[in-house]
Amino acid sequence: MALELTGGLGPIQAFAVVGAAGVGAQWLAWRFRLPAIVLMLAAGLFLGPVTGIFVPARDIGDIVPPMISLAVAVILFEGGLTLSFKKLADARPAVRRLVYIGAPLGWALSSLTLVLVAGLGWQAAIVLGGIMIVTGPTVIAPLLRQAKLTSRPAQTLQWEGIVNDPIGALVAVVALEIVLVRNTGATWDEALAQLILGTGFAAAIGVVAGYLLVQAFRRGWVPEYMKVPLLFVAVLGVFAGADSLLHESGLLAVTVMGLVIANADLPSYQELHRFKEHATILLVSGVFILLAAGIEFDTLAQLNWLRAGLFVAAVVLVARPLTVMISLIGTNLPMKERWLIALTGPRGVVLVAVSGIFADRLVAEGIEGGAQIAPLAFVLVLATVVLHGFTLAPLARRLGLTSGEKPGLLIVGGSLFATSLSKALEKADVNVLITDTNRDHLRTARAAGVQTFYGDILGEAAEYNVEFIAYGAILAASDNDAYNTLVATDLAPEFGREKIWQLARHKEDRARHALPTQLGGQTIDGNRTLAQYLELLAEGWIMRTTRLTEEYGLEDWRAAREGAIALAVVQNGEMWFVSDDDDLVDKPDVRIVSMLPPEVAQEIERENEAQTKPQEKAKQVARAEAEAVKRGEGNGSVAGGEARDQADELREELKDDPELVETEGDASDGKTPDEGAPQPDPDADLPDEDEPAPDKDNDKDKGRKSD
């Protein structure tokens, strides 16, 4: 049935529109690498004030404010669930200073800017100033990936956003409590007493509720399948109960409850947090569409746009830089990194969502400037997201703080195979890091100049020391099949399952060893185990990187490199492993990383030798010509020796020399396969059956050359 715009939508249709618009905007943002918040803002404005298709007050009615309140409660609880005090204590000094010094200083400077530049009253200013501490963790991560910053400034910005997210919410809630208490006409003593009572009551409820949930989960009083539903209901119950007993205490209570659970070290914490992230994405999308669709152009018209523009400029160019530069005094960060952090402060959906609900409460209390909070928040968020989205990457390049446009691969498991693959990928401009829990497994990689990390990639040390943001794909290739499966499964939600690969497991083709498809990563074409790849290297196979051109296409490569095993493809800054022939791309400038059989490797070696001879002769000719030029003393070369004859001979030899399309250098670092890895592969000669095999590896490796 056709809808009349003047008649509005029914509640069911309205909810469907909100869901489709919010999630659709998030998907389009991911697909086209755009800031999601900008698309959600555009969708909400289009549905609401532009076309009138969806007007929340008309189509949903009185349930809009409580819906937004509950959604904001869940969002703030998720924010509290991200703040681990242990992680904060372990964080870099720069992050701690941005929290301990930057948060209160940012609150003060933001509030001052709102009063002096935007023209708000001090009561509305301290509420909005508190929320402005949050730098948008949901916005900063996509911007960092797009800009490809170097490790230190990227991690500092990311951790600042994560940690200050719940702190900003707490500050804003406390500020709102102060304003509402003072607005009752109470004296400062009475206001302080009521504030202590309110915040203490809310914190107590949050601590008690969080403690009871932790004990219930830890003692097994709640089955696994009911933990997430119980947690969700507990958030709503604590918010509603605290708000009923003491007005405006619900948001603080759920934030504190999240902090308690985050620091309880629950075994099921990751599953709980992951669900809350999914729920938060849905709620953030819905809240943003509701708030944007509910904006009236008359309200926006009431803004003094000159003041609003000056306010945004003052926040970006004065308040944020001052906060960061003062906070980082005495740290070991170079000045250019401090400036990059100081000039990067996008605000996100938390600011808009919380400011929207707080604005309504300030307006209801008759607070001066309360009606301007939501429009100012929209303007600030839109301006900072667009500004930083277009300027962060150029600014980082200007300061020399980008990790380049190279794609990144993280290989879990050190071996000669991993080292050879890394060297070949480096020829294709791929940034590779090899990690392993065994230091000896990394000796070959370190000797070859490949970046390494010694430690568990799933551990907390990796979280602080590995620049995950620089790596877009993972290959689980250790000598432990179970660990490979664990890594691939655990990191898939963060990187995306399409970016996770895993070498084949030993005996995985047997029914009793098969795993469900949701465990592990994608397989590489040929479904070979690590032991099988190492055996190929031992037989004389080599890694090679080949660049396709207009004249040398995919079919030419297949004909010239018969029997080659295609492993990976690199194109336009993207890298993927080959699962089947459809993954191979026949376009110029595409690079194919492959393993070549011994007979092809020998042919390449002969070609390299043939190429080396004329290069040596060319050096001799250059020396002779240099001497001739010197003798001419600037008046033309004076022939001497056999330079002319050598040059003619060189040109004749090079005339029929085929153009070598492939890159120079052996990916196995010039070692013969017999020199091998520093330790034998434990699966190399395992029989098909389960009986113990004779220990042949130690005898085979005794005479090998050490790295």
KEMINU-581231 format. One record per residue (C-alpha): x negated, y negated, z negated; residue number from 1. Coordinates in steps of 0.02 Angstrom, whole numbers, plus 50000, padded with zeros to 5 digits. Each point is the difference from the previous one (the first is absolute). Layout:
BEGIN
[[X, Y, Z], NUM],
...
This chain:
BEGIN
[[50000, 50000, 50000], 1],
[[49935, 49828, 50046], 2],
[[49955, 49882, 49860], 3],
[[50056, 49821, 49988], 4],
[[49863, 49886, 49937], 5],
[[50127, 49888, 49916], 6],
[[50078, 50148, 49911], 7],
[[49838, 50062, 49928], 8],
[[49945, 50178, 49960], 9],
[[50071, 50128, 49882], 10],
[[49892, 50054, 49853], 11],
[[49947, 50164, 50082], 12],
[[49957, 49912, 50163], 13],
[[49907, 49865, 49904], 14],
[[49892, 50128, 49908], 15],
[[49963, 50087, 50164], 16],
[[49947, 49836, 50080], 17],
[[49888, 49956, 49853], 18],
[[49917, 50171, 50003], 19],
[[49976, 50003, 50187], 20],
[[49932, 49822, 50007], 21],
[[49881, 50023, 49854], 22],
[[49927, 50169, 50046], 23],
[[50002, 49955, 50185], 24],
[[49898, 49843, 49965], 25],
[[49875, 50102, 49898], 26],
[[49982, 50127, 50141], 27],
[[49977, 49866, 50134], 28],
[[49869, 49917, 49890], 29],
[[49905, 50164, 49988], 30],
[[50019, 50038, 50184], 31],
[[49938, 49831, 50062], 32],
[[49883, 49962, 49854], 33],
[[50094, 49846, 49944], 34],
[[50037, 49937, 49823], 35],
[[50159, 50090, 49947], 36],
[[50057, 49854, 49894], 37],
[[50009, 49885, 50152], 38],
[[50110, 50122, 50096], 39],
[[50113, 50029, 49849], 40],
[[50018, 49813, 49978], 41],
[[50043, 49979, 50184], 42],
[[50126, 50143, 49993], 43],
[[50086, 49929, 49845], 44],
[[50010, 49824, 50070], 45],
[[50066, 50067, 50165], 46],
[[50135, 50104, 49917], 47],
[[50050, 49865, 49876], 48],
[[49988, 49814, 50034], 49],
[[49962, 50014, 50187], 50],
[[50138, 50116, 50061], 51],
[[50111, 50027, 49847], 52],
[[50006, 50187, 50034], 53],
[[49961, 50038, 49818], 54],
[[50030, 49878, 49858], 55],
[[49970, 50086, 49832], 56],
[[50120, 49893, 49898], 57],
[[50138, 50030, 50127], 58],
[[49972, 50183, 50046], 59],
[[49943, 50075, 49835], 60],
[[50062, 49871, 49876], 61],
[[49966, 49993, 49815], 62],
[[49891, 50155, 49995], 63],
[[49856, 49911, 50091], 64],
[[49920, 49922, 49843], 65],
[[50002, 50162, 49897], 66],
[[49936, 50098, 50150], 67],
[[49853, 49883, 50020], 68],
[[49968, 50003, 49813], 69],
[[49992, 50190, 49995], 70],
[[49890, 50005, 50155], 71],
[[49880, 49872, 49925], 72],
[[49995, 50104, 49840], 73],
[[49943, 50153, 50098], 74],
[[49873, 49896, 50097], 75],
[[49925, 49930, 49839], 76],
[[49998, 50173, 49921], 77],
[[49902, 50064, 50150], 78],
[[49882, 49854, 49977], 79],
[[49971, 50047, 49819], 80],
[[49974, 50180, 50055], 81],
[[49848, 49946, 50102], 82],
[[49904, 49917, 49858], 83],
[[49881, 50120, 49915], 84],
[[49900, 49919, 49861], 85],
[[49861, 50127, 50025], 86],
[[49987, 49954, 50184], 87],
[[50000, 49816, 49954], 88],
[[49858, 50030, 49876], 89],
[[49903, 50095, 50134], 90],
[[50034, 49871, 50134], 91],
[[49866, 49885, 50066], 92],
[[49961, 49845, 49894], 93],
[[50070, 49890, 50138], 94],
[[50170, 50086, 49988], 95],
[[50004, 49986, 49811], 96],
[[49958, 49815, 50008], 97],
[[50137, 49971, 50129], 98],
[[50120, 50081, 49877], 99],
[[49941, 49933, 49832], 100],
[[49956, 49825, 50061], 101],
[[50086, 49987, 50168], 102],
[[50175, 50049, 49945], 103],
[[50024, 49866, 49864], 104],
[[49903, 49872, 50101], 105],
[[50102, 50038, 50155], 106],
[[50161, 49983, 49900], 107],
[[49947, 49829, 49937], 108],
[[49940, 49934, 50167], 109],
[[50151, 50067, 50095], 110],
[[50120, 49923, 49875], 111],
[[49906, 49835, 50009], 112],
[[50009, 50003, 50191], 113],
[[50187, 50033, 49993], 114],
[[50027, 49851, 49886], 115],
[[49883, 49875, 50083], 116],
[[50019, 50048, 50183], 117],
[[50165, 50094, 50021], 118],
[[50092, 49889, 49876], 119],
[[50074, 50137, 49890], 120],
[[50039, 49976, 49817], 121],
[[49878, 50080, 49880], 122],
[[50124, 50134, 49946], 123],
[[50029, 50065, 50176], 124],
[[49815, 49976, 50040], 125],
[[49932, 50114, 49862], 126],
[[50121, 50139, 50052], 127],
[[49954, 49994, 50185], 128],
[[49817, 49968, 49956], 129],
[[49996, 50162, 49901], 130],
[[50064, 50102, 50146], 131],
[[49874, 49916, 50116], 132],
[[49861, 50092, 49909], 133],
[[50047, 50152, 50104], 134],
[[49901, 50002, 50163], 135],
[[50111, 50126, 50086], 136],
[[49924, 50177, 49987], 137],
[[50124, 50063, 50130], 138],
[[49941, 49864, 50120], 139],
[[49813, 49996, 49965], 140],
[[49966, 50184, 50042], 141],
[[50060, 49989, 50183], 142],
[[49905, 49836, 50022], 143],
[[49839, 50079, 49934], 144],
[[50017, 50149, 50117], 145],
[[50030, 49884, 50146], 146],
[[49853, 49887, 49958], 147],
[[49882, 50146, 49958], 148],
[[49909, 49908, 49861], 149],
[[49842, 50065, 49921], 150],
[[50018, 50101, 49841], 151],
[[49974, 49876, 49858], 152],
[[50118, 49858, 50049], 153],
[[50130, 50124, 50063], 154],
[[50003, 50098, 49837], 155],
[[50000, 49841, 49896], 156],
[[50151, 49931, 50093], 157],
[[50091, 50166, 49995], 158],
[[49973, 50028, 49814], 159],
[[50045, 49821, 49958], 160],
[[50167, 50024, 50086], 161],
[[50035, 50166, 49915], 162],
[[49954, 49944, 49824], 163],
[[50076, 49825, 50007], 164],
[[50165, 50067, 50070], 165],
[[50070, 50057, 49830], 166],
[[49909, 49860, 49907], 167],
[[50084, 49869, 50109], 168],
[[50168, 50080, 49968], 169],
[[49969, 50001, 49812], 170],
[[49946, 49818, 50001], 171],
[[50154, 49949, 50101], 172],
[[50116, 50094, 49882], 173],
[[49920, 49920, 49847], 174],
[[50008, 49829, 50084], 175],
[[50185, 50027, 50037], 176],
[[50029, 50047, 49818], 177],
[[49913, 49839, 49944], 178],
[[50105, 49892, 50116], 179],
[[50165, 50082, 49954], 180],
[[49965, 49990, 49814], 181],
[[49947, 49818, 50010], 182],
[[50155, 49962, 50104], 183],
[[50112, 50049, 49855], 184],
[[49943, 49843, 49908], 185],
[[49897, 50094, 49872], 186],
[[49849, 49919, 49921], 187],
[[49827, 50061, 50047], 188],
[[49990, 50103, 49841], 189],
[[50168, 50080, 50033], 190],
[[49956, 50024, 50184], 191],
[[49836, 50084, 49954], 192],
[[50087, 50113, 49875], 193],
[[50133, 50050, 50127], 194],
[[49866, 50028, 50132], 195],
[[49899, 50113, 49885], 196],
[[50158, 50092, 49951], 197],
[[50056, 50021, 50182], 198],
[[49834, 50054, 50073], 199],
[[49962, 50110, 49850], 200],
[[50171, 50083, 50012], 201],
[[49981, 50030, 50187], 202],
[[49822, 50064, 49981], 203],
[[50055, 50117, 49859], 204],
[[50139, 50073, 50105], 205],
[[49880, 50025, 50145], 206],
[[49868, 50083, 49890], 207],
[[50126, 50116, 49915], 208],
[[50083, 50049, 50164], 209],
[[49832, 50028, 50084], 210],
[[49935, 50103, 49853], 211],
[[50156, 50111, 49998], 212],
[[49986, 50031, 50187], 213],
[[49815, 50042, 49986], 214],
[[50031, 50124, 49860], 215],
[[50146, 50079, 50092], 216],
[[49894, 50023, 50157], 217],
[[49844, 50057, 49908], 218],
[[50088, 50127, 49889], 219],
[[50098, 50077, 50143], 220],
[[50170, 49943, 49939], 221],
[[50042, 49944, 50178], 222],
[[49981, 50115, 50151], 223],
[[49896, 49935, 50146], 224],
[[50148, 49977, 50116], 225],
[[50088, 49887, 49873], 226],
[[49854, 49886, 49954], 227],
[[50025, 49874, 50140], 228],
[[50191, 49987, 49981], 229],
[[49980, 49982, 49811], 230],
[[49869, 49866, 50022], 231],
[[50111, 49904, 50120], 232],
[[50150, 50009, 49883], 233],
[[49889, 49951, 49853], 234],
[[49946, 49841, 50089], 235],
[[50180, 49950, 50032], 236],
[[50052, 50049, 49824], 237],
[[49859, 49905, 49914], 238],
[[50031, 49846, 50106], 239],
[[50187, 50000, 49968], 240],
[[49985, 50044, 49815], 241],
[[49867, 49870, 49960], 242],
[[50093, 49866, 50097], 243],
[[50160, 50040, 49907], 244],
[[49919, 49988, 49829], 245],
[[49898, 49845, 50040], 246],
[[50031, 49899, 50156], 247],
[[49856, 49992, 50127], 248],
[[49897, 50133, 49911], 249],
[[50030, 50141, 50125], 250],
[[49867, 49955, 50127], 251],
[[49865, 49988, 49868], 252],
[[50054, 50166, 49923], 253],
[[49988, 50099, 50163], 254],
[[49831, 49922, 50043], 255],
[[49930, 50051, 49830], 256],
[[50075, 50175, 50021], 257],
[[49906, 50015, 50165], 258],
[[49838, 49949, 49914], 259],
[[50023, 50133, 49866], 260],
[[50029, 50139, 50127], 261],
[[49857, 49941, 50111], 262],
[[49876, 50015, 49856], 263],
[[50062, 50167, 49932], 264],
[[49894, 50103, 50122], 265],
[[50144, 50113, 50049], 266],
[[49959, 50146, 50117], 267],
[[50154, 49957, 50104], 268],
[[49958, 49814, 50009], 269],
[[49956, 50002, 50186], 270],
[[50165, 50081, 50048], 271],
[[50097, 49877, 49893], 272],
[[49906, 49851, 50068], 273],
[[50016, 50059, 50180], 274],
[[50189, 50013, 49983], 275],
[[50008, 49829, 49920], 276],
[[49902, 49930, 50146], 277],
[[50128, 50073, 50121], 278],
[[50144, 49934, 49898], 279],
[[49916, 49830, 49988], 280],
[[49982, 49989, 50189], 281],
[[50186, 50028, 50019], 282],
[[50046, 49879, 49862], 283],
[[49878, 49865, 50057], 284],
[[50072, 50013, 50176], 285],
[[50178, 49987, 49935], 286],
[[49965, 49857, 49880], 287],
[[49908, 49902, 50133], 288],
[[50141, 50019, 50127], 289],
[[50130, 49953, 49868], 290],
[[49903, 49845, 49945], 291],
[[49959, 49943, 50177], 292],
[[50176, 50029, 50063], 293],
[[50070, 49905, 49851], 294],
[[49899, 49843, 50034], 295],
[[50100, 49853, 50063], 296],
[[49925, 49874, 50118], 297],
[[50077, 49865, 49892], 298],
[[49889, 50059, 49857], 299],
[[49846, 49998, 50110], 300],
[[50049, 49828, 50061], 301],
[[49995, 49938, 49821], 302],
[[49813, 50034, 49994], 303],
[[49886, 49855, 50026], 304],
[[49901, 50078, 50142], 305],
[[49857, 49879, 49984], 306],
[[49981, 50047, 49817], 307],
[[50023, 50185, 50043], 308],
[[49861, 49991, 50130], 309],
[[49884, 49909, 49881], 310],
[[50042, 50127, 49865], 311],
[[49949, 50147, 50112], 312],
[[49841, 49909, 50050], 313],
[[49958, 49961, 49818], 314],
[[50026, 50182, 49949], 315],
[[49894, 50069, 50142], 316],
[[49862, 49869, 50000], 317],
[[49992, 49942, 49818], 318],
[[50086, 50109, 49870], 319],
[[49945, 50170, 50066], 320],
[[49819, 49951, 50039], 321],
[[49979, 49914, 49831], 322],
[[50070, 50152, 49909], 323],
[[49884, 50121, 50089], 324],
[[49842, 49895, 49999], 325],
[[50015, 49960, 49814], 326],
[[50042, 50181, 49956], 327],
[[49850, 50069, 50096], 328],
[[49869, 49886, 49923], 329],
[[49860, 50109, 49935], 330],
[[50040, 50153, 50106], 331],
[[49878, 50075, 50125], 332],
[[50115, 49972, 50148], 333],
[[49917, 49901, 50142], 334],
[[50076, 49830, 50032], 335],
[[50071, 50049, 50170], 336],
[[50095, 50144, 49919], 337],
[[50068, 49882, 49868], 338],
[[50061, 49882, 50134], 339],
[[50084, 50140, 50096], 340],
[[50092, 50057, 49843], 341],
[[50042, 49819, 49955], 342],
[[50077, 49966, 50170], 343],
[[50101, 50162, 50002], 344],
[[50156, 50005, 49894], 345],
[[50157, 50059, 50093], 346],
[[50158, 50009, 49897], 347],
[[50121, 50143, 50026], 348],
[[50171, 50073, 49969], 349],
[[49984, 50004, 49810], 350],
[[49990, 49810, 49998], 351],
[[50156, 49983, 50107], 352],
[[50100, 50134, 49910], 353],
[[49961, 49940, 49823], 354],
[[50018, 49815, 50044], 355],
[[50170, 50034, 50077], 356],
[[50072, 50076, 49843], 357],
[[49915, 49875, 49884], 358],
[[50062, 49854, 50104], 359],
[[50181, 50054, 49975], 360],
[[49975, 50007, 49812], 361],
[[49915, 49831, 49994], 362],
[[50140, 49923, 50104], 363],
[[50130, 50078, 49885], 364],
[[49913, 49918, 49851], 365],
[[49992, 49833, 50089], 366],
[[49810, 49995, 50006], 367],
[[49931, 49860, 50110], 368],
[[49924, 50066, 50160], 369],
[[50069, 50177, 49978], 370],
[[50087, 49995, 50168], 371],
[[49836, 49961, 50089], 372],
[[49905, 50152, 49934], 373],
[[50065, 50126, 50128], 374],
[[49976, 49888, 50154], 375],
[[49825, 49950, 49943], 376],
[[49956, 50183, 49972], 377],
[[50059, 50044, 50176], 378],
[[49899, 49858, 50075], 379],
[[49843, 50047, 49902], 380],
[[50013, 50185, 50042], 381],
[[50033, 49970, 50185], 382],
[[49861, 49871, 50016], 383],
[[49866, 50100, 49907], 384],
[[50039, 50166, 50086], 385],
[[49997, 49922, 50174], 386],
[[49848, 49893, 49960], 387],
[[49896, 50140, 49927], 388],
[[50062, 50125, 50129], 389],
[[49924, 49894, 50139], 390],
[[49849, 49927, 49910], 391],
[[49931, 50136, 49885], 392],
[[49911, 50100, 50136], 393],
[[49923, 49846, 50087], 394],
[[49946, 49928, 49832], 395],
[[49921, 50165, 49949], 396],
[[49908, 50013, 50166], 397],
[[49939, 49820, 49981], 398],
[[49932, 50042, 49828], 399],
[[49926, 50165, 50058], 400],
[[50110, 50103, 49883], 401],
[[50081, 50122, 50121], 402],
[[49955, 50182, 50019], 403],
[[50019, 49981, 50188], 404],
[[50129, 50067, 50119], 405],
[[49935, 50177, 49987], 406],
[[50121, 50140, 49959], 407],
[[49957, 50093, 49841], 408],
[[49995, 50186, 49958], 409],
[[49976, 50075, 49827], 410],
[[49930, 50177, 50006], 411],
[[50024, 50101, 49841], 412],
[[49862, 50129, 49989], 413],
[[49816, 49987, 50041], 414],
[[49921, 50122, 50125], 415],
[[49898, 50000, 50159], 416],
[[50166, 50000, 50095], 417],
[[50058, 49843, 49908], 418],
[[49833, 49913, 50030], 419],
[[49996, 50045, 50185], 420],
[[50179, 49943, 50024], 421],
[[49962, 49837, 49909], 422],
[[49849, 49961, 50109], 423],
[[50102, 50035, 50157], 424],
[[50142, 49890, 49939], 425],
[[49878, 49861, 49961], 426],
[[49958, 49999, 50186], 427],
[[50184, 49962, 50029], 428],
[[49997, 49855, 49873], 429],
[[50093, 50096, 49865], 430],
[[49957, 49960, 49818], 431],
[[49979, 50166, 49907], 432],
[[49983, 50041, 49815], 433],
[[49962, 50177, 49938], 434],
[[50049, 50045, 49822], 435],
[[49963, 50156, 49897], 436],
[[50002, 50055, 49820], 437],
[[49834, 50089, 50027], 438],
[[49852, 49882, 50019], 439],
[[49897, 50130, 50095], 440],
[[50133, 50010, 50136], 441],
[[49967, 49817, 50040], 442],
[[49811, 50015, 50027], 443],
[[50014, 50024, 50189], 444],
[[50119, 49853, 50017], 445],
[[49888, 49884, 49897], 446],
[[49846, 50052, 50099], 447],
[[50094, 49959, 50161], 448],
[[50051, 49827, 49937], 449],
[[50185, 50041, 49982], 450],
[[50098, 49912, 49861], 451],
[[50038, 50118, 49856], 452],
[[50095, 50002, 49835], 453],
[[49956, 50125, 49865], 454],
[[50154, 50042, 49898], 455],
[[50179, 50059, 50011], 456],
[[50097, 49902, 50129], 457],
[[50156, 50022, 49893], 458],
[[49917, 49934, 49842], 459],
[[50006, 49828, 49921], 460],
[[49819, 49967, 50047], 461],
[[50047, 50012, 50183], 462],
[[50144, 49880, 49972], 463],
[[49879, 49864, 49948], 464],
[[49848, 50043, 50108], 465],
[[50071, 50060, 50166], 466],
[[50068, 49869, 50118], 467],
[[50154, 50099, 50050], 468],
[[50069, 49853, 50096], 469],
[[49858, 50016, 50127], 470],
[[50046, 50179, 50046], 471],
[[50155, 50039, 50100], 472],
[[49983, 50189, 50010], 473],
[[49939, 50147, 49895], 474],
[[49924, 50167, 50048], 475],
[[49998, 50130, 49860], 476],
[[49850, 50106, 50047], 477],
[[49923, 50064, 49838], 478],
[[49950, 50181, 49969], 479],
[[50148, 50021, 49881], 480],
[[50164, 50033, 50093], 481],
[[50108, 49970, 49847], 482],
[[49917, 49832, 49966], 483],
[[50023, 49949, 50183], 484],
[[50185, 50038, 49985], 485],
[[50013, 49903, 49837], 486],
[[49913, 49847, 50074], 487],
[[50104, 50001, 50159], 488],
[[50163, 50020, 49903], 489],
[[49960, 49870, 49867], 490],
[[49940, 49863, 50118], 491],
[[50131, 50027, 50135], 492],
[[50130, 49881, 49924], 493],
[[49871, 49860, 49990], 494],
[[49919, 50020, 50171], 495],
[[50146, 50078, 50094], 496],
[[50008, 50184, 50047], 497],
[[49959, 49958, 50180], 498],
[[49829, 49937, 49941], 499],
[[49949, 50154, 49899], 500],
[[49906, 50148, 50078], 501],
[[49933, 50157, 49923], 502],
[[49886, 50138, 50063], 503],
[[50082, 50170, 50011], 504],
[[50006, 50104, 49842], 505],
[[49919, 50171, 49991], 506],
[[50128, 50135, 50044], 507],
[[50141, 49872, 50015], 508],
[[50071, 50096, 50148], 509],
[[50051, 50140, 49884], 510],
[[50176, 49996, 49928], 511],
[[49947, 50017, 49819], 512],
[[49881, 49853, 50016], 513],
[[50114, 49884, 50100], 514],
[[50055, 49835, 49919], 515],
[[50158, 49897, 50029], 516],
[[49984, 49859, 50125], 517],
[[50015, 49864, 49867], 518],
[[49834, 50053, 49926], 519],
[[49833, 49958, 50080], 520],
[[49960, 49896, 50153], 521],
[[50005, 50015, 50188], 522],
[[49885, 50125, 50082], 523],
[[49871, 49966, 50137], 524],
[[50017, 50088, 50166], 525],
[[49930, 50176, 49989], 526],
[[50047, 50019, 49816], 527],
[[49820, 50037, 49948], 528],
[[49934, 50013, 49823], 529],
[[49847, 49910, 49936], 530],
[[49902, 50162, 50008], 531],
[[50043, 50019, 50185], 532],
[[49944, 49823, 50041], 533],
[[49837, 50028, 49908], 534],
[[49972, 50163, 50095], 535],
[[50023, 49906, 50164], 536],
[[49868, 49873, 49946], 537],
[[49885, 50144, 49953], 538],
[[50022, 50073, 50175], 539],
[[49939, 49839, 50079], 540],
[[50160, 49900, 50027], 541],
[[49979, 49812, 49984], 542],
[[50115, 49850, 49966], 543],
[[50015, 49874, 50140], 544],
[[50095, 49837, 50030], 545],
[[50057, 49966, 50178], 546],
[[50071, 49837, 50066], 547],
[[50125, 50012, 50142], 548],
[[49993, 49871, 50140], 549],
[[50093, 49960, 50159], 550],
[[49880, 50113, 50095], 551],
[[49979, 50133, 49866], 552],
[[50170, 50057, 49939], 553],
[[50066, 50140, 49892], 554],
[[49998, 50130, 50140], 555],
[[49821, 49954, 50042], 556],
[[49953, 50025, 49819], 557],
[[50085, 50170, 49994], 558],
[[49911, 50054, 50160], 559],
[[49830, 49939, 49942], 560],
[[50017, 50065, 49822], 561],
[[50079, 50169, 50028], 562],
[[50036, 50091, 49838], 563],
[[49991, 49841, 49893], 564],
[[50109, 49992, 49844], 565],
[[50085, 49830, 49987], 566],
[[50008, 49945, 49818], 567],
[[50050, 49816, 49995], 568],
[[50054, 49854, 50108], 569],
[[49961, 49816, 49969], 570],
[[50098, 49866, 50093], 571],
[[50028, 49814, 49966], 572],
[[49945, 50008, 49818], 573],
[[50102, 50156, 49964], 574],
[[49935, 50175, 49967], 575],
[[50088, 50167, 49995], 576],
[[49952, 50182, 50004], 577],
[[50052, 50112, 50144], 578],
[[50138, 50122, 49952], 579],
[[50040, 50048, 50180], 580],
[[49961, 49945, 50178], 581],
[[50136, 49867, 49993], 582],
[[49893, 49902, 49876], 583],
[[49865, 49971, 50132], 584],
[[50020, 49832, 50089], 585],
[[49937, 49970, 50177], 586],
[[49963, 49813, 49997], 587],
[[49844, 49894, 50019], 588],
[[49903, 49961, 49840], 589],
[[50077, 50149, 49910], 590],
[[49867, 50097, 49905], 591],
[[50011, 50188, 49976], 592],
[[49902, 50083, 49860], 593],
[[49970, 50183, 50038], 594],
[[49893, 50152, 49965], 595],
[[49901, 50060, 50151], 596],
[[49943, 50181, 50025], 597],
[[49814, 50043, 50003], 598],
[[49986, 50010, 50190], 599],
[[50074, 49825, 50020], 600],
[[49889, 49937, 49858], 601],
[[49846, 50066, 50091], 602],
[[50055, 49914, 50160], 603],
[[50017, 49835, 49908], 604],
[[49829, 50025, 49924], 605],
[[49925, 50023, 50173], 606],
[[50090, 49842, 50060], 607],
[[49931, 49903, 49853], 608],
[[49824, 50063, 50037], 609],
[[50019, 49949, 50182], 610],
[[50059, 49829, 49944], 611],
[[49856, 49980, 49878], 612],
[[49864, 50019, 50132], 613],
[[50050, 49850, 50106], 614],
[[50025, 49900, 49840], 615],
[[49818, 50031, 49954], 616],
[[49947, 49951, 50176], 617],
[[50106, 49843, 49987], 618],
[[49904, 49951, 49843], 619],
[[49837, 50020, 50094], 620],
[[50064, 49893, 50144], 621],
[[50057, 49866, 49876], 622],
[[49827, 49996, 49921], 623],
[[49916, 49984, 50170], 624],
[[50119, 49862, 50055], 625],
[[49974, 49908, 49834], 626],
[[49813, 50002, 50030], 627],
[[50028, 49937, 50178], 628],
[[50107, 49855, 49936], 629],
[[49870, 49955, 49871], 630],
[[49863, 49996, 50133], 631],
[[50107, 49885, 50106], 632],
[[50008, 49874, 49856], 633],
[[50174, 49938, 50051], 634],
[[49958, 49984, 50186], 635],
[[50076, 50166, 50052], 636],
[[49951, 50180, 49967], 637],
[[49832, 50062, 50055], 638],
[[50007, 50179, 50059], 639],
[[49888, 50115, 49905], 640],
[[49975, 50185, 49979], 641],
[[50135, 50114, 50067], 642],
[[50150, 49903, 49939], 643],
[[50083, 49987, 50170], 644],
[[49973, 50184, 50040], 645],
[[50065, 50053, 49829], 646],
[[50155, 49893, 50021], 647],
[[50037, 50074, 50170], 648],
[[49976, 50175, 49931], 649],
[[50116, 49962, 49855], 650],
[[50138, 49933, 50112], 651],
[[49988, 50155, 50109], 652],
[[50020, 50115, 49850], 653],
[[50147, 49905, 49929], 654],
[[50092, 49992, 50165], 655],
[[50080, 50172, 49985], 656],
[[50009, 50008, 49810], 657],
[[50183, 50030, 49947], 658],
[[50077, 49872, 49885], 659],
[[50011, 50069, 49825], 660],
[[50168, 49956, 49931], 661],
[[49972, 50070, 49826], 662],
[[49915, 49909, 49858], 663],
[[49820, 50034, 49959], 664],
[[49945, 50093, 49845], 665],
[[50039, 50168, 49927], 666],
[[50137, 49996, 49869], 667],
[[49912, 50139, 49906], 668],
[[49859, 49875, 49962], 669],
[[49872, 50088, 50107], 670],
[[49998, 50157, 49895], 671],
[[50020, 50169, 50076], 672],
[[50150, 50098, 49939], 673],
[[49882, 50119, 49909], 674],
[[49947, 49861, 49884], 675],
[[50179, 49995, 49936], 676],
[[50078, 49927, 49844], 677],
[[49914, 49994, 49831], 678],
[[50112, 50138, 49933], 679],
[[50090, 50147, 50082], 680],
[[50185, 49991, 50031], 681],
[[50089, 50117, 49877], 682],
[[50125, 50059, 50131], 683],
[[49878, 50024, 50144], 684],
[[49994, 50190, 50004], 685],
[[50152, 50051, 49898], 686],
[[50086, 50154, 50071], 687],
[[50184, 50002, 50044], 688],
[[50042, 50111, 49854], 689],
[[49992, 49954, 49816], 690],
[[49857, 50116, 49949], 691],
[[49837, 49912, 49950], 692],
[[49878, 49968, 50139], 693],
[[49810, 50023, 49993], 694],
[[49906, 49840, 49958], 695],
[[49914, 49962, 50165], 696],
[[49999, 49811, 49994], 697],
[[49859, 49982, 49875], 698],
[[49883, 50108, 50103], 699],
[[50045, 49908, 50158], 700],
[[49966, 49828, 49926], 701],
[[49834, 50033, 49912], 702],
[[49891, 49940, 50139], 703],
[[50102, 49851, 50052], 704],
[[49928, 49827, 50002], 705],
[[50058, 49892, 49854], 706],
[[50081, 49831, 50025], 707],
